[in-house]
Amino acid sequence: MKQTQEPAYRVLTGPEGLLPPAAAIMGIHLPEDGEGLVEGRIVPEEKAMEAAAIAMLTRKNPTLFPGPLMLWGWNEHTIEKSAPFFEVAREIPGVRIIPMPDYRPIYPKIDPEAVINPCHPNLTIWHNKIEACVFIGVHCHFANITLKMIRAGTNCYTIALCAEAGHEDAMASVPQFTAEKLKNFAETLKRVKKNGIKPLYEGQGIIPSGWAQIAGLTGVEAVKPEEEMVEAGFAHDLEKGLDENEE
């Protein structure tokens, strides 16, 4: 559906507050194939990929979040995306890969260096100080929840590379994201670097978590220390709400 008038609302990095509005309610429309979204504005697909590439190269602790549709290789479409996914990772210096293997809430503790969960994605973002991330292979309804929560409480620039219609609650999104478009994204990363965008980090490849690096250097078994696990929940006490039964 084409936008006839540009909405005033912008989908920007947060924190936006406890209950940010759904971008769709604020007049943000989904792009069509060949288009993308950048901060709530429909742009050519190439421009959306460029914005996503620049964010991943220049913001702190860039992270890729592959979801179940990407991880489990349950059909040919998902399997063919795995190779270009790692091509993208190789073009982002200092990138981490933290999967979203499951949608069920993780209680009472989550390992924020090992997984991200749609019920409390802010814990992984906060712990790793992530300022730019890509979601790919996450079912749309869970991606929408996750993107809103991240916008509510963090300053992370979210990018949604969606196999379906795209995500208006991300700062940048491209719909109908095939394996071919994933290869194009890797080429976009190469191009923006060649055109003068200097990556925040040097080198190439995927950065393991600190505890995993130490384990590799010392030769001990790579097991996440219990004391580095993060309790699921909020960063502050919740305010007492209204009691409907109170007289």
C-alpha positions as CSV (number, residue, x, y, z in Angstrom):
1,M,0.0,0.0,0.0
2,K,1.5,3.3,-1.1
3,Q,1.8,6.2,1.3
4,T,0.0,9.3,0.0
5,Q,1.3,11.5,2.8
6,E,4.5,11.2,4.7
7,P,3.8,10.6,8.4
8,A,5.2,12.9,11.1
9,Y,6.3,9.9,13.3
10,R,9.8,8.6,12.9
11,V,11.0,5.2,14.0
12,L,14.2,6.2,15.8
13,T,16.6,4.6,18.2
14,G,15.4,4.7,21.8
15,P,14.9,4.6,24.7
16,E,11.4,5.7,23.7
17,G,9.7,4.9,27.0
18,L,7.8,2.0,28.6
19,L,5.0,1.8,26.0
20,P,6.1,3.0,22.5
21,P,3.3,3.1,20.0
22,A,3.2,0.6,17.2
23,A,4.6,2.2,14.1
24,A,1.6,1.1,12.1
25,I,-0.8,3.1,14.4
26,M,1.4,6.1,13.8
27,G,0.9,5.9,10.0
28,I,4.0,4.0,9.0
29,H,3.2,1.7,6.0
30,L,5.0,-1.4,4.9
31,P,7.2,-1.3,1.8
32,E,6.6,-3.3,-1.3
33,D,9.1,-5.6,-3.0
34,G,12.0,-3.5,-4.3
35,E,11.5,-0.9,-1.5
36,G,12.6,-0.7,2.1
37,L,12.0,1.3,5.3
38,V,14.4,3.6,7.0
39,E,13.2,5.3,10.2
40,G,9.6,4.9,9.0
41,R,10.2,6.3,5.5
42,I,9.7,4.2,2.4
43,V,12.9,4.3,0.3
44,P,14.4,2.2,-2.6
45,E,15.6,-1.2,-1.4
46,E,19.2,-0.2,-2.1
47,K,19.0,2.8,0.2
48,A,17.6,0.7,3.0
49,M,20.4,-1.8,2.7
50,E,23.0,1.1,2.7
51,A,21.5,2.5,5.9
52,A,21.6,-1.0,7.5
53,A,25.1,-1.5,6.4
54,I,26.4,1.8,7.8
55,A,24.7,1.2,11.1
56,M,26.3,-2.3,11.4
57,L,29.7,-1.0,10.5
58,T,29.7,2.2,12.6
59,R,27.7,1.5,15.8
60,K,29.0,-0.4,18.9
61,N,28.9,-4.2,19.2
62,P,27.1,-5.1,16.0
63,T,25.2,-8.3,16.4
64,L,23.3,-10.7,14.1
65,F,20.3,-12.4,15.6
66,P,19.2,-15.4,13.4
67,G,15.8,-16.8,14.4
68,P,14.4,-20.3,14.2
69,L,13.5,-20.0,10.5
70,M,17.2,-19.4,9.8
71,L,18.7,-21.8,12.4
72,W,17.0,-25.1,11.9
73,G,17.3,-25.7,8.1
74,W,13.8,-27.1,7.9
75,N,13.4,-26.5,4.1
76,E,15.5,-25.6,1.1
77,H,14.8,-21.9,1.4
78,T,16.3,-21.7,4.8
79,I,19.3,-23.9,4.0
80,E,20.2,-21.8,1.0
81,K,20.4,-18.7,3.2
82,S,23.1,-20.1,5.5
83,A,26.1,-19.5,3.3
84,P,25.3,-15.9,2.4
85,F,24.5,-15.3,6.0
86,F,28.1,-16.0,6.9
87,E,29.3,-13.9,4.0
88,V,27.5,-11.0,5.7
89,A,29.1,-11.8,9.0
90,R,32.5,-11.8,7.5
91,E,32.1,-8.2,6.2
92,I,31.2,-6.7,9.6
93,P,34.4,-6.4,11.8
94,G,33.7,-7.3,15.4
95,V,30.3,-8.8,14.7
96,R,28.7,-11.3,17.1
97,I,26.1,-13.9,16.3
98,I,23.6,-14.5,19.1
99,P,20.7,-16.9,18.0
100,M,17.1,-16.8,18.9
101,P,16.5,-20.6,18.8
102,D,13.2,-20.6,20.6
103,Y,10.4,-18.3,21.5
104,R,9.5,-19.7,24.9
105,P,10.4,-17.4,27.9
106,I,13.6,-18.3,29.7
107,Y,13.2,-18.1,33.5
108,P,14.6,-17.5,36.0
109,K,17.9,-16.7,34.2
110,I,19.0,-16.1,30.6
111,D,22.5,-16.4,29.2
112,P,22.6,-13.1,27.3
113,E,25.8,-13.9,25.5
114,A,24.4,-17.2,24.2
115,V,20.8,-16.4,23.2
116,I,18.2,-13.6,22.8
117,N,14.6,-14.2,23.7
118,P,11.5,-12.3,22.4
119,C,10.0,-12.2,25.9
120,H,12.9,-10.2,27.3
121,P,15.3,-9.1,24.4
122,N,16.4,-6.0,26.3
123,L,18.5,-8.2,28.7
124,T,20.7,-9.4,25.8
125,I,20.9,-5.9,24.3
126,W,21.8,-4.3,27.7
127,H,24.3,-7.0,28.7
128,N,26.3,-6.9,25.5
129,K,25.9,-3.1,25.0
130,I,24.6,-3.7,21.5
131,E,23.9,-0.6,19.4
132,A,23.1,-2.2,16.1
133,C,21.6,-5.6,15.3
134,V,20.0,-7.6,12.4
135,F,17.0,-9.9,12.9
136,I,16.6,-12.5,10.2
137,G,14.6,-15.7,10.3
138,V,12.3,-14.6,13.1
139,H,8.5,-15.2,12.7
140,C,6.9,-11.9,12.1
141,H,4.6,-11.7,15.2
142,F,7.6,-12.4,17.5
143,A,9.8,-10.0,15.6
144,N,7.3,-7.2,16.0
145,I,7.1,-7.7,19.8
146,T,10.9,-7.9,20.0
147,L,11.5,-4.7,18.0
148,K,9.0,-2.7,20.1
149,M,10.6,-3.8,23.3
150,I,14.1,-2.9,22.1
151,R,12.9,0.5,20.9
152,A,11.3,1.1,24.3
153,G,14.3,0.5,26.5
154,T,17.5,0.6,24.5
155,N,19.5,2.7,22.0
156,C,19.9,-0.2,19.6
157,Y,19.5,0.4,15.9
158,T,17.3,-2.5,14.8
159,I,17.4,-4.0,11.3
160,A,14.8,-6.5,10.1
161,L,15.5,-8.5,7.0
162,C,12.1,-10.2,6.5
163,A,11.1,-13.0,4.2
164,E,7.6,-11.6,4.2
165,A,6.3,-8.0,4.3
166,G,9.0,-6.3,6.4
167,H,8.7,-4.6,9.8
168,E,7.6,-1.1,10.4
169,D,8.9,-1.2,14.0
170,A,12.5,-1.6,12.9
171,M,14.8,1.4,12.1
172,A,15.6,-0.3,8.8
173,S,13.8,-3.1,7.1
174,V,13.7,-4.9,3.7
175,P,10.8,-7.2,2.7
176,Q,10.8,-10.4,0.6
177,F,14.4,-11.0,1.7
178,T,15.7,-13.9,-0.3
179,A,19.1,-15.6,-0.3
180,E,20.0,-13.4,-3.3
181,K,19.2,-10.3,-1.4
182,L,21.3,-11.6,1.5
183,K,24.2,-11.8,-1.0
184,N,23.4,-8.3,-2.2
185,F,23.6,-7.1,1.5
186,A,27.1,-8.6,1.7
187,E,28.0,-6.7,-1.4
188,T,26.5,-3.5,0.0
189,L,28.7,-3.8,3.1
190,K,31.7,-4.1,0.8
191,R,30.7,-1.1,-1.3
192,V,30.0,1.3,1.6
193,K,33.4,0.4,3.1
194,K,35.0,1.0,-0.3
195,N,33.2,4.3,-0.6
196,G,34.7,5.7,2.6
197,I,32.7,4.4,5.6
198,K,35.3,3.5,8.2
199,P,34.2,0.5,10.4
200,L,34.3,1.2,14.1
201,Y,36.2,-2.0,14.6
202,E,39.2,-3.4,12.7
203,G,39.8,-6.8,11.2
204,Q,37.3,-9.3,9.9
205,G,35.3,-12.2,11.3
206,I,33.2,-13.1,14.2
207,I,34.2,-12.1,17.8
208,P,33.5,-14.8,20.4
209,S,32.3,-13.8,23.9
210,G,35.0,-12.9,26.4
211,W,34.7,-16.0,28.5
212,A,35.0,-18.1,25.3
213,Q,38.1,-16.3,24.3
214,I,39.7,-17.0,27.7
215,A,38.7,-20.6,27.4
216,G,40.4,-20.8,24.0
217,L,43.6,-19.3,25.2
218,T,43.8,-21.4,28.4
219,G,42.7,-24.7,26.9
220,V,39.9,-25.2,29.5
221,E,36.4,-26.3,28.5
222,A,34.3,-23.4,27.2
223,V,31.5,-23.3,29.8
224,K,29.7,-20.1,30.6
225,P,30.4,-19.0,34.2
226,E,27.3,-19.2,36.4
227,E,27.9,-15.8,37.9
228,E,27.7,-14.2,34.5
229,M,24.1,-15.4,33.9
230,V,21.5,-12.6,34.0
231,E,18.3,-12.8,36.0
232,A,15.3,-12.4,33.8
233,G,13.2,-9.4,34.7
234,F,13.2,-5.6,34.8
235,A,16.1,-3.3,35.5
236,H,14.1,-1.4,38.1
237,D,11.2,-2.0,40.4
238,L,7.8,-1.6,38.8
239,E,5.5,1.1,40.1
240,K,2.4,-0.2,42.0
241,G,-0.6,-0.1,39.7
242,L,-4.2,0.7,40.5
243,D,-6.2,-1.9,42.4
244,E,-9.6,-2.2,40.8
245,N,-10.9,-3.9,44.0
246,E,-9.7,-1.2,46.3
247,E,-12.4,0.9,47.9
